[in-house]
Amino acid sequence: MCSASEMTETAATPPCIAVENLTMAFGDHVVQRDVSFRVRRRSIFAIIGGSGSGKSTLLKHMVGLLAPATGSVHIEGVDMAADDARDYRRPYPFGVLFQGGALWSSMTVGENVALPLQLYTRYSADAMADQVAFKLALVGLGGAAAVSPADLSGGMRKRAALARALALDPQILFLDEPSAGLDPINSRRLDDLILQLREALGVTIVVVTHELASIFAIADDCIFLDTERKTAIAHGDPKVLRDHSKDPTVREFLSRGAPAPVAEGGG
């Protein structure tokens, strides 16, 4: 339980991400409308919902790859739709792991991780090599700098992409379907790594996922995007929403795969 001083400090701390009345659309096709939420510092915030609900589209709006039809996204007080915020010549206060990893196949793993450092820092070659080695060790890929991405397993490629997302020591990480394509064991290992990074680095993590095991293992806050109503219909701790949401759509989604209760006297 938080002390009174801890509760006051949390309440007084502004969110690192604020989404206000965001409508996402492609021409006349509205994906989601009037979406609003806050992301607390050092939280693991999940964007959840059914297929086609716009989860990855929301993430792309949050990092400035797509512009809102209406509304706004602010990261550390900066409007991500503003021209100066979308200047790709300067580093952002966040790192992104895209769904497929998006590693350059023509580069080694180390060269992929070094790329943000080459673009946005003035590190010497030795300092850059040290940073690459440190980030790869951080995700459990120590010694893999000279390996080609094609020679990595799916789980290792996700870790390499995560190391690149961490290259510039961001305070916020955006992860788009990090467990996609992984078997349950590697998915769980990646969940454990995400929790370890939050603990060790104090980062805020926003993750798009539809994997219930991952949602309940790592997320302490979430927003639920509804496909039919085209808006967010729930916001909160996913375990609390599963057990107590007043919306049956949310309860049903978060209860998928739950074991059926055993009837008394059954055998």
N, C-alpha and C positions, 0 to 999 in steps of 0.2 A: 504494500500500500504506500502511495506517495505521501510524504509529509506535507504540511501546510505550505512550507516554504517552497518545496518542489512544485506543488500545484500552482502557486502564484507565479513562479518562474516560467512554467510551461504556458500558462495563460497569457503571460506578458510577452512571450517570444513570438514574433511574427512568423507566419508560415513561410517556407522557402519557395513554395509554388502556390499560386492563387489562380484558379480558373473561374471566370465570371461570365455567366450567361452565354456560353460558347455554343454557336450553331455551326456545324460542319456540313458543307454541301459541295457537290460537284455539279455546277450549273443549276438546273432546277431540281436535281435529286438531293434531298436532305438526308444526311446520314444520321445525325443526332441534333437535337435542338435544346437550347436553354440549359446547358450543362454547367453546373457550378460546384466547386469543391475546393478544399485546401489540403495541402500535404504538409504534415508536421516534420520538423527537422529530426533526422535519425530514425524516422519511421520506415517501414517497408510497406509501400502502398500498392495494392493490386488493382488493376483495371480488369474487370471481369464482365461476362455476359455471353450470350449465345453466339454461334457463328453468324457473321455478317452484321453484328451489332455496331461495328466501328471501333473496336478496341485499338487496333494498330493505327487506325486513322487518327484517333484521339492522341496517341503518343506522338505521331508525326506533327500534329498541331502544337503539341507542348514543346517540342524541340525546335520549332520554327521552320520545318520543312514544308508545311502547308499553312496557308493563311486562313483565318476564320472568315466565315461568311458574315457573322456578327459576333460580338463579344470579344473577350481578350484572355490571353495567357500571360501571366507575369512570373518570371523566375528571378528571385532575389530582387524584386521590385522593378525589373526591366520588362517592358512590353515586348514579347517575342515577335510581334508583327511589325514593329517599328523598323525603319530602314537601317538604323545603326545596329540594331540587334541582329539583323540578318546579314551582316557583313561577315562573310566567311573568311576574310583575311585575318581575323583575330580569334583567339581561342574562346571557347564557351566555358562556363563554370560547371559543365556536366560532361559525362561520357555516355556513349550509346552503344549497346550491343544489339545489332539488328538480327532479325529472326534467322536468317541463313548464315550468320557470322560475318559475311561480306569481307572475307579475307582475300587479298590479292594473290591469285594463284601463281603469278610470275615472281613473287617475292618469297623469301624464307619467312618463317614465323617471326624471327627476330627483326627482320626488315619491316614486317607489318606493324609490329609494336613500336618500332622506332619512327615510323612515318609521322605521327603527330608531333614528336619531338623535333624532327627535322623542319617541320612547317612552322612551329610556333615557339621554339626555344633557340638559344645560342649555345647549347651545350657543346663541349668538345667531343671528339669521337670517343675518347675514353669514358667521359662522364655519361654519354649517351648509352654506351655499351653496358655500363654499370646499372643505369636505370632500366634498360631492357631486361637484364638478368634478374634484377630485383622484382620487377613486375611479373615476369614469368614464374619465378619462385613463389611469389605470392599466390598464384592460382594453381600451384602444383605442377608446373611445367619446367622446372629448373633443368637446364641442359638441352632444351629443345630449340634454341635460337636458330640453329643451322638447318633445322628440318623443314621440308616443304609442307605446306598445309595439306596437300594431297595425301601425304603419308600419315596423317593423324586420323584417329578415330573421330566419330561425331562428337563425343563428349570432350575430347581434347581440343577439337576445333572451336567449340564453344568457349573453352577456357582461354584459348589463345586470343579469341576476339574480346573476351573480357579483360585480358591483360592489356590489349590495345586501348580499350575504353578507359582503363585506369592510368594510361601513360602520363597524362598531364595532372595527375592528383586531383581529380574533380571532387567536389563535395556532394554531387548528385549523380546517380547512375540511372539510366533508362535501359530496361531490358525487355526486348520484344520477343515473347515466347521462347525464353531461354531453354526450356525443357523439350521443345518440339523435336521429334525425331529420336529422342533418347529412350533407352530402355529404363525400366523402373529403378534399377540399381544406380545407373549413372545420373538419372534425374534426381534421385535422393542425394547423391554426392554433390551435385551442383547446388541443390537447396542448402546443404550444409555449408558449402563455400560462400554462398550469398550471406548467410547468417554470420559467418566468421568475418567477412569483409565489413559488414555493418559494425560489428563489435570492435574490430581492430582499427578501422579507419574512421569510424564515426560518420559514415556517409549516409545520405538519404537515398532510398532505392524505390524507383517506380517500375513495376513489372506488369507486363501484359501476359496473362496466362488463362487457360481454361482448364488446367490440370488441378483437380480438387486437392490431391495430396500436397501439391506445392502451395496452393492457396492457404491451406490450414497449417502447413509446416512453417511458412516464413512470414505471412502477411499479418500485420496488426491493424490494418485499416484497408478499406477497399471502396470502390464505387461500382455499382451494377448498371450496365447499359442494357436497356431493353430493346429488342429488335422491332417489335410490333409498335410500341408506343413512341419509339425514336427519341427517348430521353433517358436520363438517369432516374431510376426509381428506388434506389437504396444506397446508403452510404454508412459505413461503420465497420466494426470488427467483424470479419467474416463468420466467426464462430457464433457471435451474438445474432447476426442476421440469419444464420442457418436455423437457430433454435427459436428466435423470437420475432423475426420480421413479420409484419402484418400483411405483406404481399405474398400470395401463394406462389407466384412465379419465382421469386427470390428463394423462398424456402425449398421449392422443388429442385431448382438448379443446384443449390448448395448441399442437397441431401442425396444427390445422385450416387448410386453405388453403396449407400449406407446399408449395413446388414439389416434385414427385416427382424422385428422383435419376435422372440420365441414365445409362442403361446404357452400359458401355464398348463401343466399336465401333458404337454406334447412329448412325443418320444419317437 
